[in-house]
């Protein structure tokens, strides 16, 4: 009833403006916009849109982390999985830390092929350091965004109709200002909706695999270990002596300070 009243009010203004010089009441338009933004209106539109058989909108993400004995073969298997499922690699990085060489691939897989890609990559993996698959239902957000977009577009059309009937520069500027605000809101909601559609249509799978590096150690005899220890000790002494050379001015100042303090204490004792 609230919205109907505002719409009727706008129609009255439009009719009364025909054949006369009365101006358009921008305040009434702003009240109408408030009606479009009213929560009850949004709920009404949401329930209407939800009556349409909208498929459940799910965003899938996965994380895999495991050890491998051959980085090249593992990467080749992953690339085959990506090709077989019509996916693509979004990000890739590789490196070496203290104990391993590693690679990380962030894959974008069509949601309908997500399980197939997971099955191909998992072949031959006996143990996962980490395996997590999550799903987020964004159906409600889809419905809400579509309802709000519908309302904003209807409101935009109302302003465009009234813009054609504007008779003064002031009216034109005020209506165009409101139109600019509405269009910014429409663009923001369209951007969010498109982002969600991409996230739903393509799932994200992050695969981290590594190979533990083993140092090719050489067996040392007890005598060679003693020699190494003596060398290490001598290096420690050398480092200590070099450190003293760096701070020798401070050592001299410290000795001088101690000497002066003791001399002062002796003079004080003699006076007593």
Buried (B, 14 or more C-beta within 10 A) or exposed (E): EEBEEBEEBBEEBEEEBEEEEEEBBBEBBEBBBEBBBBEEBBEBBBEEBBEEEEEEBBBBBBBBBBBBEEBEEBBEBBEEBBEEBEBEEEEEEEEEEEEBBBBBBBBBBBBEBBBBBBEBBBEEBEEEEEBEBEEEEBBEBBBBBBBBBBBBEEBBEBBEEBBEEBEEEEBEEBBEEBBEEBBEBBEEBEEBBEEBEEBBEBBBBBBBBBBEEEEEEEEEEEEEEEEEEEEEEEEEEEEEEEEEEEEEEEEEEEEEEEEEEEEEEEEEEEEE
